[in-house]
Structure formats: C-alpha cells, structure tokens
Amino acid sequence: MADVNQALSFGAAAADYDRFRPRYPEEALRWALNGLAAPARVVDLGAGTGILTRGVLALGLQVVPVEPDPGMRAQLAAATPGTTALAGSAESVPLPDGSADAVLVGQAYHWFDREPAHAEIARVLRPGGTFAPIWNVRDERVAWVAELTRIAHLGDNAGDVTEKYTDFGPAFTPVELGEFAHTTTLTPDEVVGMLHTRSYWLTAPPAEQERIDRDLRDLFATHPDLAGRATVELPYRTFVLRSRRR
C-alpha cells in the first residue's frame, strides 16, 4: 500500500500543482474514454486540482471528481467553476452502484490500495464501463530529462507504468496500453516550481530540498542543451491503461 503521508502531501502545494503540472493530450483522453460521448458520466478518481476533470469537461462529458485531500478539493473548486469534488477515495467512492460510464485516474493510481480500489471501481461502473488510469511521464530518453529525474528523485518512469500495472483483477477485461507524446514549455524557474509539487520534495528535510534546488540550478546553467535558454520544452509520454468492467 502507498505511503499515506506522501499521498496526502500535495494539498499544501495545490495552487502550484495546478499551475505547473502538465495537462493531458486530447487524443489520450479520447482514447481513454473508448468512444464515450455526451451525456456519459465520468468519475475522475483521485482528481487532485482538477487537471483531468477540466480536460474531460472540455470534451462535453459530465464529470464527478472524487478527491481525499481538502486542499486539493479547494483548488479544484477555485479553478473549475461549477464543479465541486466529492470527499472520497479509491477505496471508498461516495457514489451508487453502476452510476458511472467511465472511471479515469490521472497520476494517482499508484497511490491506491489496489485490491479494494478495484472492487470499488467495479461497483461504481456500469457493466461494460471503462476504467483507465493515465500518467504523464517525462521522456527520459532525452539526456537532460534523465538527469532531471536523477537529481529530483522522481520515481514515475515508463517502466513503472507499463511493467508494474498489467492487470486490474477479475472484474475487468485485459488491459490495453496507449501511448501519446507531447511537450510543455516552461522556464527553468517553472520547472523547479513544478518539482516542488512532487511528493519526494514536499516530504524531504530542508537540507535535501536545498540540495535538489542547487543541483537543478546547476543543470540549467551548465547542460549544453539548456544553458542560456529562457524556456525549455519538457517532453512527456502519456500512458493510458484501458480496460472494461466485465
């Protein structure tokens, strides 16, 4: 089971999380939704500040965000007019049986206690409904991005997603994998700000936080692909694991 303190560490940095974390490509969301259209009802489980919620709303679907952290729910409400997140978790979803056409999870599935979460997700989904965790993962095939990962102790890499999560249990069909490439443009200061929303940095001792920040500044000042640039293109690989409720 994931570390609860790390899982709930994001609320204090909710505004920065919402500002700096990457969005999800529209083609990835459409693939995750598996052909659903309005008025389908989608649950955004572990909704955070609403980045995924807003992406799905933009496609014209109904979205019910569910999020355990009150700081994140407050930021979601502030950034997503007309939408209020329900207090709940993957292991205890405050919705009736069979009430969702899809359950999506953005950047949060690795925090779930998977066996009870799978049972809850299956309960909430209608038969044939779609379950799809989604991750934006930095493209570490790019040398400076791999160095960024090393410095900041970032744990979510492509292997973690594609090799660790291959089965959602007996209530779900075999998992399909989709991959989508995109980039986000940030200044070096914004990259540092984004890394300050990561659980490792948020829960690290002050000396370790200072070490990370110092090494990041050195990376941007000295790496031949970064030195002297006002902005950088941070490349991402978006992975979608898609399944249906049996």
Stockholm file with secondary structure:
# STOCKHOLM 1.0

chainA/1-246         MADVNQALSFGAAAADYDRFRPRYPEEALRWALNGLAAPARVVDLGAGTGILTRGVLALGLQVVPVEPDPGMRAQLAAATPGTTALAGSAESVPLPDGSADAVLVGQAYHWFDREPAHAEIARVLRPGGTFAPIWNVRDERVAWVAELTRIAHLGDNAGDVTEKYTDFGPAFTPVELGEFAHTTTLTPDEVVGMLHTRSYWLTAPPAEQERIDRDLRDLFATHPDLAGRATVELPYRTFVLRSRRR
#=GR chainA/1-246 SS CCCHHHHTCSGGGHHHHHHHSCCCCHHHHHHHHTTCCTTCEEEEETCTTSHHHHHHHTTTCEEEEEESCHHHHHHHHHHSTTCCCEECBTTBCCSCTTCEEEEEEESCGGGSCHHHHHHHHHHHEEEEEEEEEEEEEECTTSHHHHHHHHHHTCCCCHHHHHHHCCCCCTTBCCCEEEEEEEEEEECHHHHHHHHTTSHHHHHSCHHHHHHHHHHHHHHHHHCTTTTTCSCEEEEEEEEEEEEEBC
#=GC SS_cons         CCCHHHHTCSGGGHHHHHHHSCCCCHHHHHHHHTTCCTTCEEEEETCTTSHHHHHHHTTTCEEEEEESCHHHHHHHHHHSTTCCCEECBTTBCCSCTTCEEEEEEESCGGGSCHHHHHHHHHHHEEEEEEEEEEEEEECTTSHHHHHHHHHHTCCCCHHHHHHHCCCCCTTBCCCEEEEEEEEEEECHHHHHHHHTTSHHHHHSCHHHHHHHHHHHHHHHHHCTTTTTCSCEEEEEEEEEEEEEBC
//
